[in-house]
Amino acid sequence: MRKFLISLAVTLFLAIGMSGAAFAGTTTYPDWTASISTLQSPINTQKFNIQYSVISLVRATFTVDLYVSIDNGTTYGTTPCETQDTNYDSNNVYGGSGTLPACITSGGSYTFKVVITKDGDITDTFHPLYTSTVVNSVAPNPPTYNGKTISGDTYTLNFVAPTTSNVSYVNIYASTSTTYQTDSSTLVGKVNVTPGQSYSYAYTAPNSTTRYFSLQAFDTAGNGSTLVGDPGVVITPVITASSIQNTSTPASTSNSQVLGAKTSTSSSSSGQINAPGESSKKISKSSNAGSVLGVTKTPLKQTKTTKAWELTVAIVVALIVIYLTYVSRTGRSLLLKKRSK
């Protein structure tokens, strides 16, 4: 009965823990279980962690070793690049959890292997668990800004997406001032792009106010290019990196800069920075290849989470069946003993 309750508690603990993160895999021995996190891909920082969790029904110390492969998991180093030990707690739920810093110093394709050993016994080693990602911290080229035309309160911007192969979208920023930050308060549009294609973007300014524009390209990893835009505009870029498993590192930012463009129509004006969503936006593409998906803000792809709750329900049901069978057999045994007397 006591072992059953402990098993049930561990199962529920694992379910709660795994519901908050995506796990690359989970393998269970009779008395202990371990999991590691799934990494999103691509990512734009070399500083990220791999999460692990070890839960045991028996008192034990577990050694967690991390190995790295740069050839898609074909070969790994003979010595782990990171090693940690877990210790049991005082609640009859043993093991532990932690983070293993990725042992990399450059961009590329990486596969990580986590090997867990119980009490230093190599014969009781956890089946290796794997996760992989592509690290890309190189910013794409900026878009080519071909200036704007004005018709009443509507500005039509013309630009060409960079030829960088993994370019994903171009952000468009605008303000009533020539000095501003490129952040959510000045973001007025997002254009999903195909490398090397030409685009037009229409923006209608509210209250007949003059607007000054800047553009920035982003790749699939979330790296942002340098900014281009109207001449004389002084901006401070603010680039937010995509979320990384347990740890995120912002992409690099530069100091304020003056933007220029080949062609432009502008007039001096001062006033407050416009609020997002206050105007209608239209996008057209001047070439036939590719398509524009819209300007609605779209988050980067998120990794799919494992079906931890389905696994948990199955385990709980199995434990309940085992418990009921135990109780039934125990009851029958007691009844037969009474009758024999």
Beta strands, then each sheet from edge to edge (+ up, - down):
strand 1: 23-28
strand 2: 32-37
strand 3: 49-56
strand 4: 62-69
strand 5: 82-86
strand 6: 94-101
strand 7: 108-118
strand 8: 121-125
strand 9: 129-135
strand 10: 144-151
strand 11: 154-160
strand 12: 167-175
strand 13: 179-182
strand 14: 187-192
strand 15: 198-204
strand 16: 212-219
strand 17: 228-229
strand 18: 233-237
strand 19: 257-259
strand 20: 281-285
sheet 1: 1+ 2- 3+ 6-
sheet 2: 5+ 4- 7+ 8-
sheet 3: 5+ 4- 7+ 9-
sheet 4: 10+ 11- 15+ 20-
sheet 5: 14+ 12- 16+ 17-
sheet 6: 13+ 18+ 19-
end
